[in-house]
Amino acid sequence: MSENTEVEAKRVFIGAGCNRVVNNVSWGASGLVSFGAQNAVAIFCPKTAQILTTLPGHKASVNCTHWLPSSKFAFKAKHLDRHYLLSGDTDGVIILWELSTNSNNWRHVLQLPRSHKKGVTCITAFMCSETDAMFASGSSDGVVNVWDVSFPSQPSEECKVSCLDSISADSKAIVTLSLAELPQNPGRFTLAMGGLDNKIKLYCGERTGKFTSVCELKGHTDWIRSLDFSLPLHSTDEPTNSIMLVSSSQDKVIRIWKLVLVGDVGSWQREITLASYIEGPVFDSGRFTYQVSVESVLIGHEDWVYSVEWQPPVDCHQPLSILSASMDKTMMIWRPEKKTGVWVNVVCVGELSHCALGFYGGHWSPDGVSILAHGYGGSFHLWRNVSSSKEFENWQMQKVPSGHFAAVTDITWARTGEYLLSVSHDQTTRVFSSWKSDEENEHWHELARPQVHGHDINCVAIVQGKGNHRFVSGAEEKVVRVFEAPLSFLKTLKHTCAGGEGSFPEDLQADVQVLGANMSALGLSQKPIYLHSSSEPLERNGGGEGLETFETVPEAAPVELKEPPIEDQLAFHTLWPESHKLYGHGNELFSLCCDHNGTLVASSCKAQSAAMAEIWLWEVGTWKAVGRLQSHSLTVTHLEFSYDDTLLLSVSRDRHFSVFSIQRTDDGDVSHKLMAKVEAHKRIIWACSWNPYGHQFATSSRDKTVKIWSIEKDAHVKQVLALPQFGSSVTAVAWTGLDQKEKSGCIAVGMESGLIELWNIKIKETEEEGTTATAALALRLEPLMCHVSAVNRLAWRPTESNQSLLRLTSCGDDNCVRVFDFKF
């Protein structure tokens, strides 16, 4: 292999959940959906249910995203070469991005000057033309900024953004905004604001600048959560004189307000009567006088209504149709009845789900035939109207991307690489795999959620060897838990791309008596559901006067899945039963690994003393503790067995690594001995990885270095190489073999900055010099492909030797699980 081989990188998969904030999601006229995933802005395509990319740039969690043009203005944006996106974060920073639709290339256009001092809570925009827009951003300190943006008509030009006005609207947060052009009054705009009181504030201003407060709309009895202006309502011939505003609140009620042009300033006089009090406030803007009155009050939701949105017009005509999303786990579509004009709820979706814990927002697709909700669990829920007739609507759930909604702490491949297993601080363990499809590109989806826990999960290891699929996981508790795949999962695996070649043959599956698992009320242990148990749910506590009535957990119904599961199925029906608990550690678990034969599991926990920093060895099968290895004085951060299973390597917060020899006696006992302990780095050592072809290993540290070590014939350890210093703390490292004859391999390096690099490495062993190594940079992944926060783990897919196509997975603090293909 020459030093400068070209390595091709391809992005295969990104799995990520949505930040759990209200204005986080936006559906653009481009047909793509944007959302915040920790500090990244993620883009997904609803047609393929795949996340296409993540945009790096924010240093804090992304609160809101907004497309220019959004689905509301899709009718004006039929043939745009470039679409734009705004994103705001909890530090008050707003970034403008550009998507070229021809090349699908993204670029960071600019960061807005003089953005907010506190977190950005909401962004709203109005497209004046294809190249001009106004937008407003609200902040948690009650300040609203109004901006003007003009997009280039020629590729050589740049975007121009200027701040028109900054309004201190309230001492408390402004949580929702909507912007519209006043009827018959080009160049004059109205801005509605809602916040942590029960009044809607209306401001008016011109395209050139200052906005002044004109009136307040009273009626809601709790915080205002969402506002949306319609586009002008066209009646048959005459020009339109009115627009509508829809508002929703924590008082569970939706109100529709009508803003009507009533006459010229001065010519229109109000009569002081009781009726005028009901009709609502009046204000002047420019030459005209406007009146705002309540059109309708919609009552139907049973909990806070977090979002309301008008259906986007398809051809300049505003449809009278509103989508609302609520914490009562439903989304509703409201329309006026043809005969009476009374607004009624015509569609209700989501009420059957147990899992969502409520919806944070709902959005229309640009064509109005799909609706998307995002929920409390970082999940998306998409429905599409598949009916062909206008009279009858049939809304069916569709596939969506999914993933963790908190930092992903550890990730590992199944024994033969047919799926991925990841764990996270969102307290779930998830399985991702590619599904068979007729298309050329493989599409990855979440296949199962084996563990839904009550503690943040820190580490995971797949049990190697023969037999059923098993894994061990460790969370913010002192117990290691062992899980075994149920029959429903084994049958589902046949429908994935890697299924069929199965690492667990069907004749053995007959021994698996467990169909699935049930969630416990506290979310800690998962009880098995047996194949031959009665289908009747058990009468709990004998007499049926259950103690669990206040917190009932639905019975799981595990089945063989022939297509990727939706959120409801994942959350309840794909759990794996817990087979053992391993007690011994005195603190929260931190690291786990399994040897390659599938006979031993090693575990470590958080530690401030040598007694707590012991590494425990467990025998697979009996799950007895067979060893306690002492060496370190602080937390052991990573463990790994050598490929021949004779050595165990551990690295620690105490800046040392230790190598233990692990021997099996004839009668099956395990003996262990500390061979070497070396202070290897100046700061905490985060990760380690063995060379598949020998007794060399790599360590990586907060001191920004990666060092290569070799265990020589006389069992002493020597450093053979240090890679050049990296740009930030090296948090993950993984070594894979390329060519066994040449003893060449590739080391993947993951950093705290989120960046990933590949280094080619060659090992030479001679009698005179012992072991030597050379390394060369093979590839720096571009930032758009990498994580935007610390990489927590890298893992190469198990492959046959000497393959030219290698697959790497990574996980990080940006909630993302990523899969890459590299061609050597």
C-alpha positions in Angstrom: 0.0 0.0 0.0 1.5 3.3 -1.0 1.6 6.1 1.5 -0.9 8.4 -0.3 -3.7 5.9 -1.2 -6.9 7.6 -2.1 -9.6 6.6 0.4 -13.2 7.2 -0.7 -15.7 8.0 2.0 -19.5 7.6 1.7 -22.1 8.5 4.3 -24.4 5.5 4.7 -26.7 6.4 7.7 -27.4 9.0 10.3 -29.8 8.2 13.2 -30.8 11.1 15.5 -33.8 12.2 17.6 -35.2 15.7 17.7 -34.5 18.2 20.5 -37.4 18.4 22.8 -38.4 22.0 22.3 -41.4 23.5 20.6 -40.3 25.4 17.5 -37.6 23.0 16.6 -39.0 21.6 13.3 -39.7 23.3 10.0 -41.0 21.8 6.7 -39.6 23.7 3.8 -40.9 24.5 0.3 -38.0 22.3 -0.8 -39.9 19.3 0.6 -37.2 18.7 3.2 -37.7 18.9 7.0 -35.2 20.5 9.3 -34.8 20.0 13.1 -32.2 20.5 15.8 -30.3 17.5 17.2 -28.3 18.8 20.1 -25.9 21.4 18.5 -26.5 20.1 14.9 -29.1 21.2 12.4 -30.4 17.9 10.9 -32.1 17.6 7.5 -34.4 14.7 6.6 -36.3 13.7 3.5 -39.8 12.5 4.3 -40.1 10.5 1.1 -37.2 8.2 2.0 -37.4 8.6 5.8 -33.6 9.1 5.8 -31.6 11.9 7.5 -29.5 13.4 4.6 -27.0 15.5 6.5 -26.2 17.5 9.7 -25.0 21.1 9.6 -22.1 22.0 12.0 -21.9 25.6 13.3 -23.8 26.1 16.5 -21.9 25.9 19.8 -25.1 25.4 21.8 -28.3 23.4 21.5 -30.5 24.3 18.5 -33.9 25.6 19.6 -35.6 26.5 16.4 -35.3 26.1 12.6 -37.2 27.9 9.9 -37.0 27.5 6.1 -37.1 30.4 3.7 -39.4 29.7 1.9 -41.3 27.5 4.3 -44.2 25.2 3.2 -46.6 28.2 3.6 -44.9 29.9 0.6 -44.3 26.8 -1.5 -46.8 28.1 -4.1 -44.4 31.1 -4.7 -41.3 28.9 -4.9 -41.9 26.3 -7.6 -38.5 26.5 -9.4 -35.9 27.9 -7.0 -32.3 26.9 -7.4 -31.5 27.8 -3.9 -33.4 27.4 -0.6 -32.4 29.0 2.7 -32.7 27.9 6.3 -32.5 29.8 9.6 -31.5 28.2 12.8 -31.3 29.7 16.3 -29.7 28.3 19.5 -29.8 28.6 23.3 -26.9 31.1 23.2 -28.9 33.5 21.0 -26.9 32.9 17.8 -28.8 32.7 14.5 -27.2 31.2 11.4 -28.3 31.4 7.8 -27.7 28.3 5.6 -28.0 27.8 1.8 -29.1 24.6 0.0 -28.4 24.4 -3.8 -31.2 22.1 -5.0 -29.2 21.1 -8.2 -26.1 19.8 -6.4 -27.7 19.1 -3.0 -24.8 21.1 -1.5 -25.1 23.0 1.8 -23.1 26.0 2.8 -22.9 28.2 5.9 -23.8 31.7 4.5 -23.5 33.9 7.6 -24.1 34.3 11.3 -26.5 37.1 12.0 -24.9 40.2 13.6 -26.1 41.4 17.0 -28.3 38.4 17.6 -30.0 37.9 21.0 -28.4 38.0 24.4 -30.6 35.0 25.6 -31.7 31.9 23.8 -33.7 32.2 20.5 -37.2 30.7 21.1 -38.9 31.2 17.7 -38.4 32.4 14.1 -41.2 33.5 11.7 -40.8 34.7 8.1 -42.8 36.3 5.3 -41.6 35.9 1.7 -42.2 39.3 -0.1 -40.9 37.8 -3.3 -38.6 35.0 -4.4 -35.6 37.1 -3.6 -36.8 39.2 -0.6 -38.1 38.2 2.8 -38.7 39.6 6.2 -38.3 37.6 9.4 -38.6 38.1 13.1 -36.8 36.2 15.9 -38.0 36.1 19.5 -35.9 35.4 22.6 -36.3 34.2 26.1 -35.6 37.7 27.5 -38.7 39.2 25.7 -36.7 40.9 22.9 -38.0 40.5 19.3 -35.7 41.4 16.4 -37.1 42.1 12.9 -34.8 41.5 9.9 -34.8 42.1 6.2 -33.0 39.6 4.0 -32.5 39.7 0.2 -31.2 36.6 -1.6 -28.9 36.8 -4.6 -30.3 36.4 -8.1 -26.9 35.7 -9.5 -24.6 32.9 -8.0 -21.8 35.4 -7.6 -23.8 37.7 -5.3 -24.1 37.3 -1.6 -27.1 37.4 0.8 -27.8 40.8 2.5 -29.3 40.8 6.0 -30.1 43.9 8.0 -31.8 44.3 11.3 -34.9 46.6 10.9 -36.0 46.9 14.5 -35.4 45.5 18.0 -38.5 45.5 20.1 -38.4 44.9 23.9 -41.9 43.4 23.9 -42.0 41.9 27.4 -39.9 41.3 30.5 -40.6 37.5 30.1 -40.0 35.2 27.2 -41.7 35.6 23.8 -42.4 32.0 22.7 -44.3 32.5 19.4 -44.4 35.0 16.5 -46.2 35.3 13.2 -45.7 37.9 10.5 -48.2 38.9 7.7 -48.7 41.7 5.2 -51.8 43.8 6.0 -54.7 43.4 3.4 -54.7 46.1 0.6 -51.6 47.7 2.2 -48.5 46.6 0.4 -45.3 47.2 2.3 -47.1 47.3 5.7 -46.8 44.4 8.0 -48.3 43.1 11.2 -46.4 41.0 13.8 -48.3 39.0 16.4 -46.4 37.9 19.5 -47.3 35.5 22.3 -45.6 34.8 25.5 -45.9 33.9 29.1 -49.1 35.9 29.8 -52.6 35.4 28.3 -52.6 38.3 25.8 -51.6 38.4 22.1 -49.7 41.5 21.2 -50.1 43.0 17.7 -47.4 45.3 16.3 -47.5 47.1 12.9 -44.7 48.5 10.9 -43.3 49.1 7.4 -40.9 47.2 5.3 -38.3 49.8 6.0 -38.3 49.6 9.8 -39.9 50.6 13.0 -42.7 48.5 14.5 -45.2 50.0 17.0 -47.6 48.3 19.3 -51.2 48.7 18.0 -53.4 46.5 20.2 -53.7 43.4 22.5 -56.1 40.5 21.9 -57.6 39.1 25.1 -59.5 35.9 25.4 -57.1 33.1 26.3 -56.7 32.3 30.0 -53.2 30.9 30.0 -49.8 31.2 28.3 -50.0 31.7 24.5 -48.1 28.8 22.8 -48.6 29.3 19.0 -49.7 31.9 16.5 -50.1 31.7 12.7 -51.4 34.2 10.2 -53.2 33.0 7.1 -52.4 34.4 3.7 -55.2 36.8 2.4 -58.6 35.1 2.0 -59.7 35.3 -1.6 -63.4 35.5 -2.2 -64.8 35.1 -5.8 -64.0 38.4 -7.6 -63.4 41.2 -5.3 -60.0 42.0 -3.8 -59.5 40.5 -0.3 -60.0 42.7 2.7 -59.1 40.2 5.5 -56.6 37.7 6.9 -57.0 35.3 9.8 -54.9 34.7 12.8 -55.1 31.4 14.7 -53.8 31.1 18.3 -53.4 28.3 20.7 -52.7 28.3 24.4 -52.1 26.2 27.5 -55.8 26.8 28.3 -56.4 23.9 25.8 -58.4 26.3 23.5 -57.7 27.4 19.9 -59.0 30.8 18.8 -59.4 32.1 15.3 -59.3 35.9 14.9 -60.3 37.8 11.8 -58.4 41.0 10.9 -60.6 43.1 8.5 -60.0 46.3 6.6 -63.0 48.5 7.7 -62.2 51.8 5.9 -59.9 54.8 5.4 -58.5 56.5 8.4 -60.8 59.2 9.6 -63.8 58.2 7.4 -64.7 55.2 9.7 -66.3 56.0 13.0 -67.1 53.4 15.6 -70.4 53.5 17.3 -70.2 53.1 21.1 -72.6 50.1 21.7 -72.4 46.8 23.4 -71.8 45.2 20.0 -68.7 47.2 19.5 -67.2 45.8 22.7 -67.7 42.3 21.4 -66.4 43.1 17.9 -62.9 43.7 19.2 -60.1 46.3 18.9 -59.5 48.7 16.1 -56.2 50.2 14.9 -54.8 52.4 12.1 -51.9 51.6 9.8 -51.0 53.8 6.9 -54.3 55.1 5.3 -56.5 52.3 6.5 -58.3 51.3 9.7 -58.5 47.6 10.7 -60.6 45.7 13.2 -59.8 42.4 14.9 -62.7 40.2 16.0 -63.1 36.6 17.3 -64.1 34.4 14.4 -64.3 31.1 16.3 -63.3 29.3 19.4 -62.2 25.6 18.9 -62.5 23.3 21.9 -61.5 19.7 21.5 -58.0 19.1 22.9 -57.7 17.8 26.5 -54.2 19.3 27.2 -52.0 22.2 26.3 -52.1 23.0 22.5 -48.5 23.5 21.5 -48.9 24.4 17.9 -51.4 25.6 15.3 -50.7 26.0 11.6 -52.8 27.0 8.5 -52.7 24.6 5.6 -50.3 25.9 2.9 -52.0 27.3 -0.2 -51.4 25.2 -3.4 -52.3 28.0 -5.8 -52.6 31.4 -4.1 -55.9 30.4 -2.4 -55.7 30.0 1.3 -57.5 26.7 2.3 -59.7 27.1 5.4 -58.0 24.3 7.2 -55.9 24.3 10.5 -53.6 21.7 12.0 -53.2 21.6 15.8 -50.9 19.5 17.9 -51.3 19.0 21.6 -49.8 17.4 24.7 -52.8 15.1 24.8 -51.0 13.0 22.1 -53.3 14.0 19.3 -53.1 16.2 16.2 -56.4 17.5 14.8 -57.4 19.1 11.5 -60.2 21.7 11.8 -62.3 23.1 8.9 -65.6 25.0 8.7 -68.7 23.0 7.8 -69.9 23.8 4.2 -73.5 24.6 5.2 -73.2 26.4 8.6 -69.6 27.7 8.5 -69.1 26.3 12.0 -65.5 25.2 12.6 -65.3 21.5 13.5 -62.6 18.9 14.0 -62.7 16.7 10.9 -59.5 14.6 11.4 -57.9 13.3 14.6 -54.7 11.3 14.6 -52.4 9.9 17.2 -54.8 9.1 20.0 -53.9 5.4 20.0 -50.3 5.9 20.9 -49.1 5.3 24.4 -45.6 6.5 23.8 -45.5 10.0 22.7 -46.2 11.7 26.0 -47.7 14.4 23.9 -46.7 16.4 20.8 -44.5 19.5 20.8 -45.6 20.6 17.3 -47.3 19.7 14.1 -46.5 20.7 10.5 -48.1 20.5 7.0 -46.3 19.3 4.0 -46.2 21.9 1.2 -48.8 19.9 -0.8 -51.1 19.6 2.3 -51.4 15.8 2.0 -49.0 14.9 4.9 -48.8 16.0 8.5 -45.8 15.6 10.8 -45.7 15.8 14.6 -42.6 15.7 16.8 -43.0 14.3 20.3 -41.7 14.4 23.8 -39.5 11.3 23.2 -37.5 13.0 20.4 -39.6 11.1 17.9 -41.3 12.0 14.7 -44.8 10.8 13.7 -45.9 11.2 10.1 -49.4 10.6 8.6 -50.3 10.8 4.9 -53.8 11.1 3.4 -53.8 8.1 1.0 -57.4 8.5 -0.1 -58.0 9.4 -3.7 -61.5 10.8 -3.2 -62.1 14.4 -1.9 -65.0 13.5 0.4 -63.3 10.7 2.3 -59.9 11.1 4.0 -57.7 8.2 5.0 -54.7 9.2 7.1 -52.1 6.4 7.4 -48.9 6.4 9.4 -45.7 6.6 7.4 -42.0 5.7 8.0 -39.9 8.4 9.7 -36.2 8.6 10.8 -35.6 8.0 14.4 -32.7 8.0 16.9 -31.6 9.0 20.4 -32.6 12.4 21.8 -29.6 12.6 24.2 -25.9 11.9 24.0 -25.1 8.5 22.5 -22.5 7.0 24.9 -21.6 3.6 23.3 -22.1 1.6 20.2 -21.2 -1.9 19.0 -21.8 -4.2 16.0 -23.6 -7.5 16.2 -21.3 -10.6 16.0 -21.4 -10.8 12.2 -22.2 -7.1 11.6 -25.8 -7.5 10.6 -27.0 -4.7 12.9 -25.8 -2.0 15.3 -26.6 -1.6 19.0 -26.3 1.8 20.6 -27.0 3.1 24.1 -27.6 6.6 25.3 -28.4 9.0 28.1 -31.9 9.1 26.8 -32.2 5.8 28.8 -32.7 3.6 25.7 -30.8 0.9 23.9 -31.6 0.8 20.1 -30.9 -1.5 17.2 -30.3 -0.1 13.7 -30.1 -2.1 10.5 -30.6 -1.7 6.8 -33.8 -3.0 5.3 -34.2 -4.9 2.0 -35.7 -2.6 -0.6 -35.9 -2.5 -4.4 -34.0 0.7 -4.6 -30.2 0.9 -5.1 -29.4 2.7 -2.0 -29.7 0.8 1.2 -32.0 2.4 3.7 -31.3 2.1 7.4 -34.0 2.2 10.1 -34.4 1.5 13.8 -35.3 -2.1 14.1 -35.9 -2.5 17.8 -35.6 -0.9 21.2 -34.4 -3.7 23.4 -34.1 -1.7 26.6 -36.1 1.2 27.8 -34.7 2.1 31.2 -35.1 4.4 34.1 -31.4 5.4 34.3 -29.0 6.9 31.7 -27.1 4.1 30.0 -23.3 4.4 29.7 -21.9 1.3 28.1 -22.9 -1.8 26.2 -21.2 -5.0 24.9 -22.5 -7.7 22.5 -21.8 -11.2 23.9 -19.7 -13.0 21.2 -19.7 -16.7 20.4 -22.5 -19.1 19.4 -26.1 -19.2 20.4 -28.7 -16.5 20.7 -28.0 -12.8 20.4 -27.2 -11.4 23.8 -25.9 -8.1 25.1 -24.9 -6.6 28.5 -25.5 -3.0 29.4 -24.4 -0.7 32.2 -26.3 2.4 33.3 -26.1 5.0 36.1 -26.7 2.1 38.6 -24.5 -0.6 40.2 -26.0 -3.5 38.3 -24.9 -5.0 35.0 -28.0 -6.3 33.1 -28.0 -9.1 30.6 -30.5 -9.3 27.7 -31.4 -12.1 25.3 -33.1 -11.7 21.9 -36.7 -12.8 21.8 -38.2 -14.8 19.0 -40.0 -11.8 17.5 -36.6 -10.1 16.9 -35.0 -13.2 15.4 -37.9 -13.5 12.9 -37.8 -9.7 12.1 -34.0 -10.0 11.4 -34.8 -12.1 8.3 -36.3 -9.1 6.6 -33.2 -6.9 7.0 -30.4 -6.8 4.4 -28.0 -8.8 6.5 -30.6 -11.2 7.7 -30.9 -14.6 6.3 -27.1 -15.3 6.4 -28.0 -15.3 10.1 -25.5 -15.8 12.8 -28.1 -17.8 14.6 -29.6 -20.7 12.5 -33.3 -21.4 12.5 -33.1 -24.9 13.9 -31.7 -23.4 17.1 -34.5 -20.7 17.2 -36.9 -23.5 18.2 -35.2 -23.4 21.7 -36.1 -19.8 22.2 -39.3 -19.8 24.2 -39.5 -16.1 24.8 -41.6 -14.1 22.3 -40.9 -10.6 23.8 -40.8 -8.6 27.0 -43.1 -6.3 29.0 -42.1 -3.0 30.5 -42.3 -2.7 34.3 -44.1 0.2 35.9 -40.9 1.8 37.1 -39.0 1.1 33.9 -36.2 -0.9 35.4 -36.7 -4.6 34.8 -38.2 -6.1 31.6 -40.2 -9.3 32.2 -40.4 -12.0 29.5 -43.5 -12.9 27.6 -43.5 -16.7 26.9 -44.5 -18.2 23.7 -47.1 -20.5 25.1 -48.6 -18.3 27.8 -52.3 -17.5 27.6 -53.1 -14.5 25.4 -55.4 -13.2 28.2 -53.7 -10.5 30.2 -53.2 -11.7 33.8 -55.5 -10.5 36.5 -53.1 -8.5 38.5 -52.9 -9.0 42.3 -55.4 -11.8 42.3 -58.6 -9.9 42.9 -58.2 -7.4 40.2 -58.3 -4.3 42.5 -54.8 -3.5 41.2 -52.4 -1.3 43.0 -51.0 -0.2 39.6 -54.1 1.4 38.3 -52.6 4.9 38.7 -49.7 3.9 36.4 -50.8 1.2 34.1 -48.3 0.0 31.5 -49.9 -1.4 28.4 -49.3 -5.1 27.6 -46.7 -5.5 24.9 -47.7 -7.4 21.7 -44.4 -8.5 20.1 -44.8 -9.7 16.5 -42.6 -10.4 13.5 -42.0 -7.1 11.6 -42.0 -7.3 7.8 -41.2 -3.6 7.4 -39.5 -1.0 9.6 -41.5 -0.4 12.8 -43.1 3.0 13.7 -42.5 4.7 17.0 -45.5 3.1 18.8 -44.2 -0.4 18.0 -40.6 0.5 18.9 -41.5 2.0 22.3 -43.5 -1.0 23.6 -43.4 -4.1 21.4 -39.7 -4.6 20.6 -38.2 -5.0 24.1 -35.8 -7.8 24.9 -36.3 -9.8 28.2 -33.7 -9.3 30.9 -32.2 -12.7 31.8 -29.7 -11.8 34.5 -28.5 -9.0 36.8 -24.9 -9.0 37.9 -24.2 -7.4 41.3 -20.8 -6.5 42.6 -19.8 -2.9 41.6 -20.1 -0.2 44.3 -20.7 2.7 41.9 -22.3 3.4 38.5 -21.2 1.3 35.6 -18.8 3.0 33.1 -17.3 0.4 30.7 -18.0 -3.1 29.4 -16.4 -5.5 27.0 -16.7 -9.2 26.0 -13.9 -11.5 24.8 -14.0 -12.8 21.2 -14.9 -16.4 22.2 -17.9 -15.2 24.2 -16.7 -16.7 27.5 -15.9 -13.7 29.6 -17.3 -10.2 30.1 -15.2 -7.5 31.9 -16.8 -4.4 33.6 -15.7 -1.3 35.4 -17.5 1.5 37.3 -16.9 5.1 38.3 -14.2 5.3 40.9 -12.4 7.7 43.2 -10.3 5.0 44.9 -8.3 1.9 44.1 -10.9 -0.4 45.7 -13.7 1.0 43.5 -11.6 0.9 40.4 -11.4 -2.9 40.3 -12.3 -4.6 37.0 -14.7 -7.5 37.4 -14.7 -10.5 35.2 -17.9 -12.5 34.7 -18.3 -15.9 33.1 -20.8 -15.9 30.3 -23.6 -18.5 30.9 -23.3 -19.0 34.6 -22.8 -15.2 35.0 -20.7 -15.7 38.1 -17.9 -13.3 39.1 -14.7 -15.1 38.3 -12.1 -12.4 38.9 -11.5 -8.9 40.3 -8.5 -7.2 38.7 -6.7 -4.5 40.7 -4.4 -1.9 39.2 -6.0 1.5 38.7 -6.8 4.2 41.2 -9.5 6.1 39.3 -12.3 5.2 36.8 -11.4 2.7 34.2 -12.7 4.5 31.0 -12.3 1.7 28.4 -11.6 -2.1 28.3 -10.7 -4.4 25.4 -9.6 -8.0 25.0 -6.8 -8.8 22.5 -8.0 -10.7 19.5 -6.5 -14.0 20.8 -8.3 -13.4 24.2 -5.0 -13.9 26.2 -4.7 -10.2 27.2 -7.0 -7.6 28.7 -6.2 -4.0 28.2 -7.6 -1.2 30.4 -7.1 2.5 30.3 -8.1 5.0 33.1 -8.7 8.4 34.3 -5.4 8.0 36.3 -3.5 8.3 33.0 -2.2 4.7 33.1 -2.9 1.7 31.0 -2.7 -1.8 32.4 -2.3 -5.1 30.5 -3.5 -8.3 32.3 -2.8 -11.8 31.1 -5.9 -14.0 31.2 -5.4 -17.8 31.3 -7.9 -20.6 31.3 -7.0 -23.7 33.4 -7.9 -27.2 32.4 -10.8 -27.3 34.8 -12.3 -24.1 33.4 -11.1 -21.7 36.0 -9.9 -18.3 35.0 -6.5 -17.0 36.3 -5.3 -13.5 35.7 -2.1 -11.6 36.3 -1.1 -7.9 35.9 1.7 -7.9 33.3 2.3 -4.2 32.9 1.1 -0.8 34.1 2.4 2.3 32.4 1.8 6.0 32.8 1.1 6.6 29.1 -0.3 10.2 28.8 -0.3 13.5 30.5 -4.1 13.7 30.8 -7.0 11.2 31.1 -6.9 8.3 28.7 -10.2 8.0 26.9 -10.0 5.0 24.7 -7.8 2.0 23.5 -7.9 -0.5 20.7 -5.9 -3.6 19.8 -4.3 -4.4 16.5 -6.3 -7.4 15.0 -3.0 -9.0 13.7 -0.8 -8.8 16.8 -0.1 -7.6 20.3 0.1 -3.9 19.5 -2.5 -1.4 20.7 -3.4 2.3 20.5 -4.3 4.6 23.3 -5.9 8.1 23.0 -6.1 10.9 25.5 -7.3 14.4 26.4 -3.6 15.5 25.8 -4.6 15.4 22.1 -2.3 12.5 21.3 -2.6 8.9 20.0 0.2 6.5 20.9 1.0 3.0 19.5 2.4 0.5 22.0 3.7 -3.1 21.5 4.1 -6.0 23.9 7.5 -7.4 23.2 8.7 -11.1 23.5 10.0 -10.6 27.1 6.5 -9.2 28.0 7.6 -5.6 28.5 5.6 -2.9 26.8 7.3 -0.3 24.6 6.0 2.8 22.8 6.6 2.3 19.0 4.9 5.4 17.7 3.1 8.6 18.5 0.8 10.2 15.9 1.2 13.9 15.4 -0.8 16.0 17.9 -4.4 16.4 17.0 -6.6 19.6 17.1 -8.6 18.6 20.2 -8.9 15.9 22.8 -9.0 12.4 21.3 -12.0 10.7 22.7 -12.3 7.5 20.6 -10.0 5.2 18.6 -10.6 2.0 16.7 -8.0 -0.2 14.8 -9.0 -2.5 12.0 -6.9 -4.8 9.8 -6.3 -4.2 6.1 -3.8 -6.8 5.0 -2.6 -9.6 7.3 0.5 -10.5 5.3 1.8 -6.9 5.4 0.5 -6.4 8.9 -1.1 -3.2 7.7 -4.2 -1.6 9.3 -6.2 1.5 9.6 -6.8 3.5 12.8 -10.0 5.7 13.1 -9.5 8.6 15.4 -12.5 10.5 16.9 -12.1 13.9 18.6 -14.0 16.1 21.1 -14.6 18.6 18.3 -16.6 15.8 16.5 -14.1 15.4 13.7 -12.9 11.9 12.5 -9.6 11.0 10.8 -8.3 7.8 9.3 -4.6 6.8 9.6 -2.9 4.0 7.7 -0.5 2.1 9.9 2.1 -0.6 9.2 3.8 -2.8 11.8 7.3 -4.3 11.3 8.8 -6.9 13.6 12.5 -7.7 13.4 14.8 -9.6 15.7 17.3 -6.7 16.2 15.0 -3.8 16.6 11.9 -5.5 17.9 8.6 -3.9 16.8 8.5 -0.7 14.7 5.6 1.1 13.1 4.9 3.8 10.5 1.7 5.8 10.0 0.3 8.1 7.4 -2.8 10.2 7.3 -5.3 8.4 5.0 -8.3 10.7 5.2 -9.7 13.7 7.1 -13.5 13.5 6.9 -15.1 16.8 6.0 -16.9 18.5 8.9 -20.3 18.1 7.2 -19.9 14.3 7.4 -18.7 14.3 11.0 -20.3 14.8 14.4 -20.7 18.4 15.8 -19.9 17.4 19.4 -17.5 14.9 21.0 -17.2 11.4 19.4 -17.9 8.9 22.2 -17.1 5.6 20.4 -15.9 4.3 17.0 -16.4 0.7 15.9 -15.3 -1.1 12.7 -17.8 -3.7 11.4 -16.4 -7.2 11.7 -15.1 -8.2 8.3 -13.2 -11.0 6.6 -9.5 -10.1 6.2 -8.2 -8.2 3.1 -11.5 -6.5 2.2 -11.3 -3.2 0.2 -14.6 -1.9 1.5 -14.7 -1.2 5.2 -17.6 0.1 7.3 -17.3 2.3 10.4 -19.9 3.4 12.9 -19.6 6.3 15.3 -21.7 7.8 18.0 -21.4 11.1 19.8 -22.7 13.8 22.1 -24.7 15.3 19.2 -27.4 12.5 19.7 -26.2 11.0 16.4 -25.3 7.4 15.3 -23.5 7.5 12.0 -22.3 4.8 9.6 -19.6 5.3 6.9 -18.3 3.2 4.1 -14.6 3.6 3.1 -13.1 2.2 -0.1 -9.4 1.6 0.2 
